[in-house]
Amino acid sequence: MSSRTSTIRQLLRASAALGATLLIGAATAAYAAAPAEDAPSVRVSYHDLNLATEQGTLALYGRIVAAAQKVCRVSDIRDLHQVTAANECRAQAIERAVRDVGNERLAAVYTARRGHG
């Protein structure tokens, strides 16, 4: 398997892992899914945010985007396949996280910003 193929597979696995293991704390409850094998994950907490407000919703969306960027990194920006795979990884991770939270305001922010980060 080539290095490029290996890197793309790792990025796609990381995308799946972020969606599956996004740990989101709500009040006193926390959700935790088992991470995929050897895939990085990031905990995104929002217990301190009020998702009934625009400010709280925007803050959570920013945290989700930052987590996706952290997990779906590119080691060589000259490799367009790697860049494309990382971009897809981030897009999928953000979409899954927004869906997992299940908040209408967050979904509206996601829809408005999709493709813009």
MOWOBEL-V563109 format. One record per backbone hydrogen bond with DSSP energy under -1.0 kcal/mol. NH is the residue of the N-H (numbers start at 1). CO is the residue of the C=O. Records with the same first field share a line. If there is no record, write none. Layout:
NH->CO ; CO
This chain:
6->2
7->3
8->4
9->5
10->6
11->7
12->8
13->9
14->10
15->11
16->12
17->13
18->14
19->15
20->16
21->17
22->18
26->29
29->26
31->24
39->36
44->23
49->46
53->50
57->53
58->54
59->55
60->56
61->57
62->58
63->59
64->60
65->61
66->62
67->63
68->64
69->65
70->66
71->67
72->68
73->71
79->76
80->78
83->79
84->80
85->81
86->82
87->83
88->84
89->85
90->86
91->87
92->88
93->89
94->90
95->91
96->92
97->93
98->94
99->95
100->96
101->97
102->98
107->103
108->104
109->105
110->106
111->107
112->108
113->109
114->110
116->113
